[in-house]
Amino acid sequence: MFAAHNAFRKQPSGSTFNPDDKDDNITLSNGNLKAVASGQGSVRGTLSKSTTGKWYCEFKAGGFYWGHAVGLANSSADISYYPGHDNNGIGYFANGLIIKNEKILFDTEAGIYAGDIISIAYDAGAGTIAFRHNNSLKYTASGGDVPANALFIIAGFYFLAANGTTLNTGASAFAYTPPSGFSAWG
């Protein structure tokens, strides 16, 4: 198990948050892996995944903020809002809600606090997105709950989030072993 966990350690170039695809309220640091917010907005990742493959990434929470969300979104998602604001993205919020198009898809009833890990396992072929909180499966989106087209990693905020979130797409060791058959988002 240890070897599998560390198999994703080295990536020659990994996906990061995209400094050219973010709202002005978002500040990036740590090689564009950490996002903080001075107000409402989102930032997409640099690499999208489309119709094939199984992809995994993790987000480490810097603190609890009701309006902090991580998820997946296509290139049409409005980055002046948070993930799940429209039909082009889905977001897992720090208060435990999973939202798409302003609709609550699921309430995990578990808050996200500093140091917690939210992982996303996206099976592009099957059209599913699995959200885990500290390696416990909370919800699997499928069918119409999965945004259409190629998907990017996204982090967003409803308001100020000074401690933000840190993205891991496999350039460093994951906190948890990805599900069988999944590769680092890279």
C-alpha positions, 0 to 999 in steps of 0.5 A: 500500500505504501508503494502505491500511495507514493507512486504519484509522488513525482510529476514532471509538470503538474496542473496548478491553479491558473493565474490567467483564469481567476477572479480578481478576488483570488490570490495565488501563491506556493507555485499557484497551488494555494488560493486565498480570497479577499471576496467572492470568486473562483480559480480554475486549474490549468489542465482539463480532462475530457471523455476518457480516463480516471483522474484524482486530485486533493485539496487541503483546507486552510480553515473552515469557511462556509462559503469555500468550495472545491470541485470541477467545472467546464470552461464556461463556468462563471469564475466571478462566482463559486463552483456550483453557482451555475450548471457548468460546475459542481462544488463541495462546500466547507459546510458539507453541501454539494451544489450544482446550478444553485441546487443542493445535490447532497448534504454530507452533514460534515464540516470541513476544517483546517487540515482536512482533505477533500479528494475528487475522483473523476471517471470521465468515461463513466461520467462520475465524480466522487467526492471524499472528505478525509478519505470517506466517500461522501457523494458520487455525482453522475448523469445530469449532475456532472457538468458537460464538456472537458472539466477543470479543477476549480476552487471558489469562495463566497466571501473572504477566505484568508487561509484558502485551500491548497491543491495537490494534483500529484506533484507531491505525495497524496494524503490518501491512496487514489482509488484503484485505476485512477491516475494523478490529475497531473 
